[in-house]
Structures are given as structure tokens and as C-alpha cells.
């Protein structure tokens, strides 16, 4: 008598706990793991996958993703699924596409534009977080969506892009919007404290909002206020928010940017451990690359973005304003960190532009080609593309990246969108290679992590951290999100020059009991779910 829909035979099970692998069969019925053992008969299953010699692990959970901004255009999320990702935590860096209102919709559209596919328009026919999540469900998706709500989005609704403290009434309105979003199923609040309008927020404002999180068992995640010169102070602020509010704190894509800041992760990781010893619940995530990626407005000082992108463009058109911006940049008064002075124009590369001919080139290369100063190129792009130019910045040191990846309080996040090669451009290779790269580079090559510990960082750790129920482990009764791969062959192939390349060594990806990737090919099904807390 057939009892199971799918039987995975004789795989090396790395179950997500961090415990040593064991050999077993896994039987799946509907969307759940029904049985794990060595004596499951083949005749009891409709379909069998032979996994002899291969690793079977829980599907990877991307702890830091922006897939929500593109999932309506790329519901298959091939770049993520093909690297073994079955669930993504979305709405990060203070930017979610809901809630919205008519009054400030144009501001939000510009705010979100650099994360959206070019030449494609959202219809923006939702208002609440629930509406937006329903929209994803209607469209369908190959991955599970774990939503956060963005502080920047909420602040825009209440205050626009004003550079000031909120009034008591405005704080009350933001709290109400946050509480409503949490009731609708989001898992927490994200902040982007180098981006407007989050950059204009105060620590007190964030503490007040985080107190609401405590009421609803939500998490506070943060692109902290600085990842370079002000890194230590920024981590201190995150810890203070946790101490004063009681909410769990999560530092996004933890890094030390700029040569003068190399080695600072030794201090910040020690700060995180000390905070945890003081019962402040704080963790972080990391991606395994030496370059970051953001939009070109990150090179600007904060005052230029007051009032939104349209006003920024008008300011930049003024030669006197350009002179002032140049002075601030030379002095390191940017909202990101002292990129140009500490990293250099040669390490700032355009990855997404309306001008395809400049993609993949540094600002200094573009300047030489056009016989211009790099500042002229910067101002031209800001005006012509209204800040909607993506850049990759080579700014980290391998010792810092390795330190964060190997730290017991870190998990893995891609910091990428949902894509496939048809999206074009030259996105950061993390969009296609993050998770296989950890296994190839930091497990197999550098041996900084055991296979079991690396899998834990990608599965049960983020599942527990974000409160994702019944996922992240190979366990009877849990949802059947699984990947089957060759531990000796798995590797990333995406590069900065040729990023649209799927990894090697992953043979099957299963989402909610349904095979999505078969023999290294996405078969087009959409069994993913929008998860609500």
C-alpha cells in the first residue's frame, strides 16, 4: 500500500541541529516529513529519489533578503532556489513595499526604485502588509516568504522624508502602523539607518517602536547606522535599543568597511558576546564576499536626501551644491561611510544602470573614458538616473569576513533580490552564489566551519531566530523543505564579471514537499508559501 508521496533513499542526513550527520531515508507525505529511518520500503512511495553518496539537509533560510521587491516579477526566484534557498526573510534595511498610502506613495516609489527591476512598473494596488502578502500568494512563488515591515516605509507614511524628531502624535501613529503590521503576520521591524528616512531617526524613536515588538514577539533587524568609521558606535546603538526595549536585536550583513576599519569586527563581535552575557538578545548575519552593494545615493551626505529623491536631484543640479557635496565627501561626511577616501573611485563599480555600456566599470574607468572627473560622473548619474544606479563597492577584508562567518552568533544572508538571468545587469554575485560559496570556501577549502555547523547557520538558527515554525530541521512533522547536494562538488560560479551563473553540485531542491529543482534544473513549479507569524 502506498503511504508516501516521496521517498529520499540512503542520504547522509545533516539535520540542521549542528549534530553529526547520519545515514537514513526520509519519507514525505503532502508537504511534511512523515518518517525518518532505515527501513522505509520503496514500495510504499509514489516516487523515489536515490541520494546515495549525497547530503540531504534542510532547505537554506536566507536571513537577509530583498526578494519581496522583485518576487512579483520573478516568482520562480531561480537565483535563490538554485542555490538551495527555500525560505527568505524579506523587507530588510527599513524597506518594505507595504504599508503604503496615497499621500506619500510617490516618495516610497522613489525610495524603492533601485531595488526594483528596470523598465517594469508595479501597480501598487495594495495598501496594508496583508494586502501585499495576499498579492504574492495570488501570483505564486517557488520559495517561502518570511516578511518584515520596514521602519523607513512606516516613517515615510507618517513623516515623509523629514529630517527631524517625530512628535508624540507621530510616534503614536508609527506604533499603530507597526502593531497593525505585526497583527497581519509580519515577523518584525527592519531599519535602514544609513538610508533616508531611517538616517533621520533617533535612538529614542527606535526604542519606542521596539517596545511594540516585545508585545508581539517580533524581532528588530537593522542595517546599523554605520559599517565603517562609526561601526563600533552603531553596534553600541543596536545593543542599547535591545537593552532599553527588551526586544531581540539582529544586526544585518555585519561588516567592517574601508581599509582604516579593517579588524574592527574583533571589537564588535566581542561587544555582541558581552551583550549576550548581559542577557541582551543580539545576533547578526553575514554574506561571504569582500564587496557590498547599494545604490549610488549612498555616496552622498545625508542633507542632500532630505525631502526625497526628486528634491535631491534638484539640489545636485546646482553647481554650488555640487561643490558642497564634494567637500563633504572629501571629509568623509557621507551617509554610508568614507567610501571614496578610504576605498577609492576604482573600487566603486556600476552594476545597474540605464546605460548598459557602463555596467561593470568603476567610476574612475567611466570618468577616463568620458574625459571627466569622477565627481562629474557621480553627479551626471544622480541627475540622469535619479539615484537609481546600483553600485558594487569593494571595501572589506577577508579576515573580517571570516571572523563573522565563523562566529557562533552569525547566520547567513544573501542581501539579494529574486532574479533570473533575464533580469540583465551585473548584480552582486551573492545573488547567485552566497550559500554554495559558504560551503565551498569556508567549509571545504578553509575549514573554518564543519559542514554540520555551516548547515545549522543556514537552517535551524535563522528559523529559531525569526520564529519560523516547523522549518529549518529534518524532523518528523516539519515541513519538507530539503536540498540534496554533493558536499565535494558544491560551489558557487557567479563572479563580479559574470554574475548570472547558477552554482554546481546541487541536484534537488524540495519546497513544501514538492520538487522544484530536479537534476540541477528548475522545473517551474510554485509551491512556496507566504508565512505569517
DOMARKOL-650404 format. One record per residue (C-alpha): x, y, z; residue in one letter; residue number from 1. Coordinates in nm, 2 decimals. Example, Ala and Ser with C-alpha at 12.3 -4.5 7.8 and 13.67 -1.06 7.14 Angstrom:
BEGIN
ATOM      u      v      w rest  nr
ATOM   1.23  -0.45   0.78    a   1
ATOM   1.37  -0.11   0.71    s   2
This chain:
BEGIN
ATOM      u      v      w rest  nr
ATOM   0.00   0.00   0.00    x   1
ATOM   0.14   0.34  -0.10    x   2
ATOM   0.17   0.57   0.20    x   3
ATOM   0.42   0.84   0.09    x   4
ATOM   0.44   1.09  -0.19    x   5
ATOM   0.82   1.10  -0.20    x   6
ATOM   1.10   0.88  -0.05    x   7
ATOM   1.46   1.00  -0.04    x   8
ATOM   1.68   0.70   0.00    x   9
ATOM   2.02   0.65   0.17    x  10
ATOM   2.13   1.01   0.20    x  11
ATOM   2.38   1.15   0.45    x  12
ATOM   2.14   1.35   0.67    x  13
ATOM   2.27   1.68   0.81    x  14
ATOM   1.96   1.76   1.00    x  15
ATOM   2.02   2.13   1.08    x  16
ATOM   2.08   2.09   1.46    x  17
ATOM   2.46   2.10   1.42    x  18
ATOM   2.48   1.73   1.53    x  19
ATOM   2.69   1.49   1.32    x  20
ATOM   2.54   1.35   1.00    x  21
ATOM   2.37   1.02   1.00    x  22
ATOM   2.25   0.79   0.72    x  23
ATOM   1.88   0.75   0.67    x  24
ATOM   1.58   0.76   0.44    x  25
ATOM   1.32   1.04   0.45    x  26
ATOM   0.96   0.98   0.37    x  27
ATOM   0.74   1.28   0.27    x  28
ATOM   0.36   1.29   0.26    x  29
ATOM   0.19   1.60   0.13    x  30
ATOM   0.41   1.89   0.25    x  31
ATOM   0.55   1.73   0.56    x  32
ATOM   0.83   1.49   0.66    x  33
ATOM   0.63   1.19   0.77    x  34
ATOM   0.91   0.94   0.86    x  35
ATOM   1.29   0.92   0.90    x  36
ATOM   1.46   0.58   0.93    x  37
ATOM   1.65   0.30   0.76    x  38
ATOM   1.36   0.06   0.70    x  39
ATOM   1.12   0.25   0.48    x  40
ATOM   1.02   0.03   0.19    x  41
ATOM   1.04   0.16  -0.16    x  42
ATOM   0.71   0.01  -0.25    x  43
ATOM   0.54   0.25   0.00    x  44
ATOM   0.62   0.56  -0.20    x  45
ATOM   0.49   0.71  -0.53    x  46
ATOM   0.83   0.84  -0.61    x  47
ATOM   1.18   0.77  -0.51    x  48
ATOM   1.50   0.98  -0.52    x  49
ATOM   1.82   0.79  -0.47    x  50
ATOM   2.05   1.01  -0.26    x  51
ATOM   2.33   0.76  -0.20    x  52
ATOM   2.66   0.95  -0.15    x  53
ATOM   2.48   1.28  -0.13    x  54
ATOM   2.40   1.51   0.16    x  55
ATOM   2.04   1.58   0.25    x  56
ATOM   1.98   1.89   0.45    x  57
ATOM   1.70   2.13   0.54    x  58
ATOM   1.64   2.40   0.27    x  59
ATOM   1.85   2.71   0.34    x  60
ATOM   1.68   3.00   0.50    x  61
ATOM   1.81   3.33   0.37    x  62
ATOM   1.83   3.55   0.68    x  63
ATOM   1.86   3.88   0.49    x  64
ATOM   1.68   3.91   0.15    x  65
ATOM   1.52   4.18  -0.06    x  66
ATOM   1.33   3.92  -0.26    x  67
ATOM   0.99   4.08  -0.18    x  68
ATOM   1.07   4.37  -0.41    x  69
ATOM   1.11   4.15  -0.72    x  70
ATOM   0.91   3.83  -0.64    x  71
ATOM   0.61   3.96  -0.83    x  72
ATOM   0.83   3.97  -1.14    x  73
ATOM   1.04   3.66  -1.08    x  74
ATOM   0.81   3.43  -0.88    x  75
ATOM   1.03   3.13  -0.95    x  76
ATOM   1.33   3.31  -0.78    x  77
ATOM   1.57   3.09  -0.97    x  78
ATOM   1.88   3.26  -0.84    x  79
ATOM   1.78   3.17  -0.49    x  80
ATOM   1.62   2.83  -0.53    x  81
ATOM   1.91   2.70  -0.75    x  82
ATOM   2.15   2.76  -0.46    x  83
ATOM   1.93   2.57  -0.22    x  84
ATOM   1.73   2.86  -0.06    x  85
ATOM   1.37   2.76   0.03    x  86
ATOM   1.27   3.05   0.26    x  87
ATOM   1.37   3.41   0.26    x  88
ATOM   1.34   3.68   0.53    x  89
ATOM   1.23   3.99   0.34    x  90
ATOM   1.15   4.36   0.40    x  91
ATOM   1.50   4.43   0.52    x  92
ATOM   1.71   4.75   0.56    x  93
ATOM   1.40   4.95   0.66    x  94
ATOM   1.25   4.90   0.31    x  95
ATOM   0.92   4.71   0.26    x  96
ATOM   0.66   4.76  -0.01    x  97
ATOM   0.38   4.79   0.25    x  98
ATOM   0.21   4.95   0.42    x  99
ATOM   0.15   5.24   0.19    x 100
ATOM  -0.09   5.54   0.15    x 101
ATOM  -0.17   5.78  -0.13    x 102
ATOM  -0.02   6.08   0.03    x 103
ATOM   0.34   5.95   0.03    x 104
ATOM   0.32   5.69  -0.24    x 105
ATOM   0.55   5.88  -0.48    x 106
ATOM   0.81   5.91  -0.21    x 107
ATOM   0.80   5.54  -0.14    x 108
ATOM   0.82   5.46  -0.51    x 109
ATOM   1.14   5.66  -0.55    x 110
ATOM   1.27   5.51  -0.23    x 111
ATOM   1.22   5.16  -0.36    x 112
ATOM   1.32   5.22  -0.72    x 113
ATOM   1.68   5.10  -0.70    x 114
ATOM   1.56   4.76  -0.57    x 115
ATOM   1.30   4.71  -0.85    x 116
ATOM   1.36   4.57  -1.20    x 117
ATOM   1.42   4.83  -1.46    x 118
ATOM   1.15   4.91  -1.72    x 119
ATOM   0.89   4.73  -1.51    x 120
ATOM   0.62   4.90  -1.32    x 121
ATOM   0.45   4.78  -1.01    x 122
ATOM   0.08   4.85  -1.00    x 123
ATOM   0.09   4.94  -0.62    x 124
ATOM  -0.27   4.82  -0.58    x 125
ATOM  -0.22   4.72  -0.22    x 126
ATOM  -0.22   4.92   0.10    x 127
ATOM  -0.16   4.71   0.40    x 128
ATOM   0.10   4.44   0.46    x 129
ATOM  -0.17   4.18   0.45    x 130
ATOM  -0.28   4.31   0.10    x 131
ATOM   0.07   4.28  -0.03    x 132
ATOM   0.13   3.93   0.11    x 133
ATOM  -0.21   3.83  -0.05    x 134
ATOM  -0.08   3.97  -0.38    x 135
ATOM   0.23   3.74  -0.36    x 136
ATOM   0.01   3.44  -0.28    x 137
ATOM  -0.21   3.51  -0.58    x 138
ATOM   0.09   3.53  -0.81    x 139
ATOM   0.25   3.23  -0.66    x 140
ATOM   0.61   3.17  -0.56    x 141
ATOM   0.87   2.89  -0.56    x 142
ATOM   1.00   3.00  -0.21    x 143
ATOM   0.86   3.07   0.13    x 144
ATOM   0.83   3.44   0.22    x 145
ATOM   0.91   3.55   0.58    x 146
ATOM   0.81   3.92   0.59    x 147
ATOM   0.94   4.20   0.80    x 148
ATOM   0.80   4.56   0.78    x 149
ATOM   1.03   4.84   0.71    x 150
ATOM   1.08   5.13   0.96    x 151
ATOM   1.16   5.35   0.66    x 152
ATOM   0.83   5.26   0.50    x 153
ATOM   0.64   5.34   0.81    x 154
ATOM   0.82   5.66   0.88    x 155
ATOM   0.76   5.77   0.52    x 156
ATOM   0.39   5.72   0.57    x 157
ATOM   0.38   5.94   0.88    x 158
ATOM   0.66   6.19   0.82    x 159
ATOM   0.77   6.17   0.46    x 160
ATOM   1.15   6.23   0.43    x 161
ATOM   1.16   6.50   0.70    x 162
ATOM   1.50   6.53   0.89    x 163
ATOM   1.36   6.58   1.24    x 164
ATOM   1.24   6.41   1.55    x 165
ATOM   0.89   6.28   1.54    x 166
ATOM   0.63   6.44   1.75    x 167
ATOM   0.45   6.24   2.02    x 168
ATOM   0.15   6.21   1.79    x 169
ATOM   0.37   6.09   1.50    x 170
ATOM   0.53   5.83   1.73    x 171
ATOM   0.18   5.71   1.82    x 172
ATOM   0.09   5.68   1.45    x 173
ATOM   0.41   5.48   1.37    x 174
ATOM   0.34   5.25   1.67    x 175
ATOM  -0.01   5.19   1.54    x 176
ATOM   0.11   5.11   1.19    x 177
ATOM   0.37   4.87   1.33    x 178
ATOM   0.12   4.70   1.56    x 179
ATOM  -0.12   4.65   1.27    x 180
ATOM   0.15   4.51   1.05    x 181
ATOM   0.25   4.27   1.33    x 182
ATOM  -0.11   4.16   1.37    x 183
ATOM  -0.12   4.09   0.99    x 184
ATOM   0.17   3.84   1.03    x 185
ATOM   0.50   4.02   0.98    x 186
ATOM   0.78   3.88   1.19    x 187
ATOM   0.94   4.20   1.30    x 188
ATOM   1.06   4.55   1.21    x 189
ATOM   1.37   4.63   1.00    x 190
ATOM   1.56   4.95   1.00    x 191
ATOM   1.80   5.11   0.74    x 192
ATOM   1.99   5.37   0.94    x 193
ATOM   2.21   5.48   0.65    x 194
ATOM   1.92   5.54   0.42    x 195
ATOM   1.66   5.81   0.43    x 196
ATOM   1.44   5.84   0.61    x 197
ATOM   1.58   5.60   0.87    x 198
ATOM   1.90   5.80   0.88    x 199
ATOM   1.70   6.09   1.03    x 200
ATOM   1.56   5.87   1.32    x 201
ATOM   1.67   5.89   1.68    x 202
ATOM   1.77   5.61   1.91    x 203
ATOM   1.48   5.70   2.13    x 204
ATOM   1.24   5.67   1.84    x 205
ATOM   1.37   5.32   1.76    x 206
ATOM   1.35   5.21   2.13    x 207
ATOM   0.98   5.32   2.15    x 208
ATOM   0.89   5.12   1.84    x 209
ATOM   1.09   4.82   1.96    x 210
ATOM   0.87   4.81   2.27    x 211
ATOM   0.58   4.72   2.04    x 212
ATOM   0.79   4.43   1.90    x 213
ATOM   0.82   4.29   2.25    x 214
ATOM   0.44   4.29   2.28    x 215
ATOM   0.40   4.08   1.96    x 216
ATOM   0.71   3.86   1.99    x 217
ATOM   0.87   4.03   1.70    x 218
ATOM   1.23   4.09   1.61    x 219
ATOM   1.43   4.41   1.54    x 220
ATOM   1.67   4.38   1.25    x 221
ATOM   1.90   4.67   1.15    x 222
ATOM   2.12   4.79   0.88    x 223
ATOM   2.30   4.98   1.15    x 224
ATOM   2.39   5.35   1.14    x 225
ATOM   2.75   5.29   1.02    x 226
ATOM   2.96   5.00   0.89    x 227
ATOM   3.29   5.18   0.87    x 228
ATOM   3.43   5.47   1.08    x 229
ATOM   3.12   5.46   1.31    x 230
ATOM   3.09   5.08   1.32    x 231
ATOM   3.15   5.05   1.69    x 232
ATOM   2.91   5.33   1.78    x 233
ATOM   2.65   5.18   1.55    x 234
ATOM   2.67   4.84   1.72    x 235
ATOM   2.65   5.01   2.05    x 236
ATOM   2.33   5.18   1.94    x 237
ATOM   2.18   4.84   1.84    x 238
ATOM   2.27   4.70   2.18    x 239
ATOM   2.12   5.00   2.36    x 240
ATOM   1.79   4.95   2.17    x 241
ATOM   1.79   4.59   2.28    x 242
ATOM   1.87   4.68   2.64    x 243
ATOM   1.61   4.95   2.67    x 244
ATOM   1.33   4.79   2.48    x 245
ATOM   1.38   4.42   2.57    x 246
ATOM   1.33   4.32   2.20    x 247
ATOM   1.56   4.07   2.03    x 248
ATOM   1.81   4.25   1.81    x 249
ATOM   1.97   4.14   1.48    x 250
ATOM   2.25   4.32   1.30    x 251
ATOM   2.22   4.29   0.93    x 252
ATOM   2.51   4.19   0.69    x 253
ATOM   2.77   4.26   0.97    x 254
ATOM   3.09   4.40   0.82    x 255
ATOM   3.38   4.65   0.86    x 256
ATOM   3.41   4.87   0.55    x 257
ATOM   3.71   5.07   0.44    x 258
ATOM   4.08   4.99   0.49    x 259
ATOM   4.11   5.21   0.80    x 260
ATOM   3.84   5.00   0.97    x 261
ATOM   3.98   4.65   0.89    x 262
ATOM   3.99   4.44   1.21    x 263
ATOM   3.71   4.62   1.39    x 264
ATOM   3.49   4.31   1.38    x 265
ATOM   3.71   4.17   1.66    x 266
ATOM   3.57   4.46   1.88    x 267
ATOM   3.21   4.44   1.76    x 268
ATOM   3.19   4.06   1.79    x 269
ATOM   3.32   4.09   2.14    x 270
ATOM   3.06   4.35   2.21    x 271
ATOM   2.79   4.12   2.09    x 272
ATOM   2.91   3.84   2.31    x 273
ATOM   2.93   4.07   2.61    x 274
ATOM   2.58   4.20   2.54    x 275
ATOM   2.45   3.84   2.53    x 276
ATOM   2.62   3.77   2.86    x 277
ATOM   2.42   4.06   2.99    x 278
ATOM   2.10   3.90   2.87    x 279
ATOM   2.06   4.12   2.57    x 280
ATOM   1.94   3.90   2.28    x 281
ATOM   2.15   4.00   1.98    x 282
ATOM   2.27   3.81   1.67    x 283
ATOM   2.39   3.90   1.32    x 284
ATOM   2.41   3.78   0.96    x 285
ATOM   2.68   3.80   0.70    x 286
ATOM   2.75   3.73   0.33    x 287
ATOM   3.07   3.56   0.21    x 288
ATOM   3.21   3.84  -0.01    x 289
ATOM   3.45   4.13   0.01    x 290
ATOM   3.23   4.37  -0.17    x 291
ATOM   2.90   4.52  -0.08    x 292
ATOM   2.62   4.66  -0.30    x 293
ATOM   2.38   4.95  -0.27    x 294
ATOM   2.25   5.25  -0.47    x 295
ATOM   2.47   5.54  -0.58    x 296
ATOM   2.30   5.78  -0.33    x 297
ATOM   2.49   5.60  -0.06    x 298
ATOM   2.79   5.82  -0.16    x 299
ATOM   2.61   6.14  -0.06    x 300
ATOM   2.59   6.33   0.27    x 301
ATOM   2.26   6.29   0.45    x 302
ATOM   2.13   6.65   0.40    x 303
ATOM   2.11   6.60   0.02    x 304
ATOM   1.83   6.35   0.06    x 305
ATOM   1.61   6.54   0.29    x 306
ATOM   1.26   6.56   0.12    x 307
ATOM   1.32   6.26  -0.10    x 308
ATOM   1.49   6.17  -0.43    x 309
ATOM   1.32   6.44  -0.65    x 310
ATOM   1.45   6.71  -0.42    x 311
ATOM   1.79   6.55  -0.42    x 312
ATOM   1.81   6.57  -0.80    x 313
ATOM   1.72   6.94  -0.80    x 314
ATOM   1.99   7.01  -0.54    x 315
ATOM   2.25   6.82  -0.73    x 316
ATOM   2.18   7.02  -1.05    x 317
ATOM   2.31   7.33  -0.87    x 318
ATOM   2.69   7.38  -0.92    x 319
ATOM   2.72   7.54  -0.57    x 320
ATOM   2.56   7.24  -0.41    x 321
ATOM   2.79   7.01  -0.61    x 322
ATOM   3.08   7.19  -0.46    x 323
ATOM   2.94   7.15  -0.11    x 324
ATOM   2.88   6.78  -0.17    x 325
ATOM   3.23   6.73  -0.30    x 326
ATOM   3.37   6.89   0.02    x 327
ATOM   3.16   6.67   0.24    x 328
ATOM   3.26   6.36   0.06    x 329
ATOM   3.63   6.46   0.08    x 330
ATOM   3.58   6.50   0.45    x 331
ATOM   3.40   6.16   0.48    x 332
ATOM   3.06   6.31   0.57    x 333
ATOM   2.86   6.06   0.37    x 334
ATOM   2.57   5.86   0.50    x 335
ATOM   2.74   5.53   0.42    x 336
ATOM   3.10   5.57   0.54    x 337
ATOM   3.41   5.72   0.39    x 338
ATOM   3.40   5.51   0.08    x 339
ATOM   3.58   5.73  -0.17    x 340
ATOM   3.86   5.84   0.06    x 341
ATOM   3.91   5.50   0.23    x 342
ATOM   3.83   5.28  -0.07    x 343
ATOM   3.89   5.49  -0.38    x 344
ATOM   3.69   5.55  -0.70    x 345
ATOM   3.85   5.24  -0.86    x 346
ATOM   3.67   5.02  -0.61    x 347
ATOM   3.32   5.16  -0.68    x 348
ATOM   3.17   4.97  -0.97    x 349
ATOM   2.84   5.04  -1.15    x 350
ATOM   2.63   4.72  -1.15    x 351
ATOM   2.30   4.85  -1.27    x 352
ATOM   2.24   5.15  -1.50    x 353
ATOM   2.02   5.27  -1.78    x 354
ATOM   2.35   5.29  -1.97    x 355
ATOM   2.44   4.92  -2.02    x 356
ATOM   2.78   5.02  -2.16    x 357
ATOM   2.90   5.15  -1.81    x 358
ATOM   2.78   4.84  -1.62    x 359
ATOM   3.08   4.65  -1.48    x 360
ATOM   3.31   4.96  -1.49    x 361
ATOM   3.44   5.16  -1.20    x 362
ATOM   3.36   5.53  -1.17    x 363
ATOM   3.73   5.61  -1.24    x 364
ATOM   3.72   5.40  -1.56    x 365
ATOM   3.40   5.57  -1.67    x 366
ATOM   3.55   5.91  -1.60    x 367
ATOM   3.86   5.83  -1.80    x 368
ATOM   3.65   5.71  -2.10    x 369
ATOM   3.44   6.03  -2.10    x 370
ATOM   3.74   6.26  -2.01    x 371
ATOM   3.56   6.38  -1.70    x 372
ATOM   3.63   6.40  -1.33    x 373
ATOM   3.48   6.11  -1.12    x 374
ATOM   3.27   6.36  -0.94    x 375
ATOM   3.12   6.47  -1.27    x 376
ATOM   3.02   6.11  -1.34    x 377
ATOM   2.87   6.08  -1.00    x 378
ATOM   2.66   6.40  -1.04    x 379
ATOM   2.56   6.30  -1.40    x 380
ATOM   2.43   5.96  -1.29    x 381
ATOM   2.25   6.11  -0.99    x 382
ATOM   2.07   6.36  -1.22    x 383
ATOM   2.01   6.14  -1.52    x 384
ATOM   1.90   5.82  -1.34    x 385
ATOM   1.75   6.00  -1.03    x 386
ATOM   1.96   5.79  -0.79    x 387
ATOM   1.85   5.47  -0.95    x 388
ATOM   2.20   5.34  -1.02    x 389
ATOM   2.33   5.03  -0.85    x 390
ATOM   2.69   5.01  -0.73    x 391
ATOM   2.92   4.74  -0.60    x 392
ATOM   3.19   4.86  -0.35    x 393
ATOM   3.50   4.66  -0.28    x 394
ATOM   3.56   4.75   0.08    x 395
ATOM   3.60   4.46   0.32    x 396
ATOM   3.90   4.24   0.43    x 397
ATOM   3.89   3.86   0.43    x 398
ATOM   3.99   3.84   0.79    x 399
ATOM   3.68   4.03   0.90    x 400
ATOM   3.45   3.83   0.67    x 401
ATOM   3.60   3.50   0.80    x 402
ATOM   3.57   3.62   1.16    x 403
ATOM   3.20   3.70   1.13    x 404
ATOM   3.12   3.38   0.93    x 405
ATOM   3.29   3.16   1.19    x 406
ATOM   3.13   3.34   1.49    x 407
ATOM   2.88   3.14   1.68    x 408
ATOM   2.62   3.42   1.68    x 409
ATOM   2.62   3.47   1.30    x 410
ATOM   2.39   3.32   1.03    x 411
ATOM   2.40   3.36   0.65    x 412
ATOM   2.21   3.61   0.43    x 413
ATOM   2.24   3.69   0.06    x 414
ATOM   2.13   4.06   0.08    x 415
ATOM   1.99   4.00  -0.27    x 416
ATOM   1.67   4.01  -0.47    x 417
ATOM   1.48   3.73  -0.65    x 418
ATOM   1.62   3.72  -1.01    x 419
ATOM   1.70   3.51  -1.31    x 420
ATOM   1.94   3.58  -1.59    x 421
ATOM   1.67   3.76  -1.79    x 422
ATOM   1.69   4.05  -1.54    x 423
ATOM   2.01   4.16  -1.71    x 424
ATOM   2.26   4.40  -1.55    x 425
ATOM   2.55   4.29  -1.34    x 426
ATOM   2.42   4.22  -0.99    x 427
ATOM   2.64   4.13  -0.70    x 428
ATOM   2.74   3.76  -0.73    x 429
ATOM   2.59   3.70  -0.39    x 430
ATOM   2.25   3.69  -0.57    x 431
ATOM   2.35   3.35  -0.72    x 432
ATOM   2.62   3.21  -0.50    x 433
ATOM   2.60   3.30  -0.13    x 434
ATOM   2.51   2.96   0.02    x 435
ATOM   2.72   2.73  -0.20    x 436
ATOM   3.01   2.97  -0.15    x 437
ATOM   3.00   2.93   0.23    x 438
ATOM   3.01   2.55   0.18    x 439
ATOM   3.29   2.56  -0.08    x 440
ATOM   3.51   2.83   0.06    x 441
ATOM   3.46   2.82   0.44    x 442
ATOM   3.38   2.46   0.50    x 443
ATOM   3.56   2.26   0.23    x 444
ATOM   3.86   2.49   0.15    x 445
ATOM   3.94   2.70   0.46    x 446
ATOM   3.78   2.45   0.71    x 447
ATOM   3.66   2.74   0.93    x 448
ATOM   3.33   2.56   0.98    x 449
ATOM   3.23   2.20   0.99    x 450
ATOM   2.96   2.10   0.74    x 451
ATOM   2.71   2.05   1.02    x 452
ATOM   2.78   2.39   1.18    x 453
ATOM   2.75   2.57   0.84    x 454
ATOM   2.42   2.40   0.77    x 455
ATOM   2.29   2.50   1.12    x 456
ATOM   2.38   2.86   1.04    x 457
ATOM   2.17   2.83   0.72    x 458
ATOM   1.87   2.64   0.86    x 459
ATOM   1.77   2.59   1.22    x 460
ATOM   1.95   2.91   1.35    x 461
ATOM   1.76   3.16   1.13    x 462
ATOM   1.44   2.95   1.18    x 463
ATOM   1.46   2.98   1.55    x 464
ATOM   1.58   3.34   1.54    x 465
ATOM   1.30   3.47   1.34    x 466
ATOM   1.03   3.24   1.49    x 467
ATOM   0.96   3.04   1.17    x 468
ATOM   0.77   2.74   1.29    x 469
ATOM   0.83   2.38   1.19    x 470
ATOM   1.11   2.46   0.94    x 471
ATOM   1.49   2.45   0.94    x 472
ATOM   1.52   2.09   1.07    x 473
ATOM   1.49   1.75   0.92    x 474
ATOM   1.24   1.63   1.17    x 475
ATOM   0.92   1.43   1.16    x 476
ATOM   0.62   1.66   1.14    x 477
ATOM   0.83   1.95   1.00    x 478
ATOM   0.76   2.09   0.65    x 479
ATOM   0.96   1.92   0.38    x 480
ATOM   1.19   2.20   0.27    x 481
ATOM   1.50   2.00   0.17    x 482
ATOM   1.80   2.01  -0.06    x 483
ATOM   2.02   1.72  -0.19    x 484
ATOM   2.38   1.81  -0.29    x 485
ATOM   2.73   1.67  -0.33    x 486
ATOM   2.94   1.81  -0.04    x 487
ATOM   3.26   1.75  -0.25    x 488
ATOM   3.13   1.94  -0.56    x 489
ATOM   2.90   2.21  -0.44    x 490
ATOM   3.04   2.55  -0.53    x 491
ATOM   2.94   2.90  -0.65    x 492
ATOM   3.01   3.00  -1.01    x 493
ATOM   2.88   3.36  -1.01    x 494
ATOM   3.15   3.63  -1.04    x 495
ATOM   3.15   4.00  -1.05    x 496
ATOM   3.22   3.99  -1.42    x 497
ATOM   2.97   3.72  -1.50    x 498
ATOM   2.72   3.70  -1.21    x 499
ATOM   2.43   3.53  -1.38    x 500
ATOM   2.56   3.18  -1.32    x 501
ATOM   2.39   2.91  -1.11    x 502
ATOM   2.61   2.70  -0.87    x 503
ATOM   2.72   2.35  -0.92    x 504
ATOM   2.67   2.04  -0.70    x 505
ATOM   2.30   2.09  -0.60    x 506
ATOM   2.08   1.82  -0.76    x 507
ATOM   1.74   1.86  -0.59    x 508
ATOM   1.55   2.13  -0.41    x 509
ATOM   1.22   2.05  -0.24    x 510
ATOM   0.98   2.31  -0.11    x 511
ATOM   0.68   2.21   0.09    x 512
ATOM   0.71   1.85  -0.02    x 513
ATOM   0.73   1.94  -0.39    x 514
ATOM   1.04   1.90  -0.61    x 515
ATOM   1.13   2.25  -0.75    x 516
ATOM   1.48   2.17  -0.88    x 517
ATOM   1.54   1.83  -1.04    x 518
ATOM   1.87   1.72  -1.17    x 519
ATOM   2.00   2.08  -1.14    x 520
ATOM   1.71   2.23  -1.34    x 521
ATOM   1.43   2.45  -1.20    x 522
ATOM   1.11   2.28  -1.33    x 523
ATOM   0.89   2.58  -1.30    x 524
ATOM   0.65   2.49  -1.01    x 525
ATOM   0.54   2.74  -0.74    x 526
ATOM   0.49   2.55  -0.41    x 527
ATOM   0.62   2.83  -0.19    x 528
ATOM   0.41   2.99   0.08    x 529
ATOM   0.38   3.33   0.24    x 530
ATOM   0.44   3.26   0.60    x 531
ATOM   0.26   3.47   0.87    x 532
ATOM   0.38   3.48   1.23    x 533
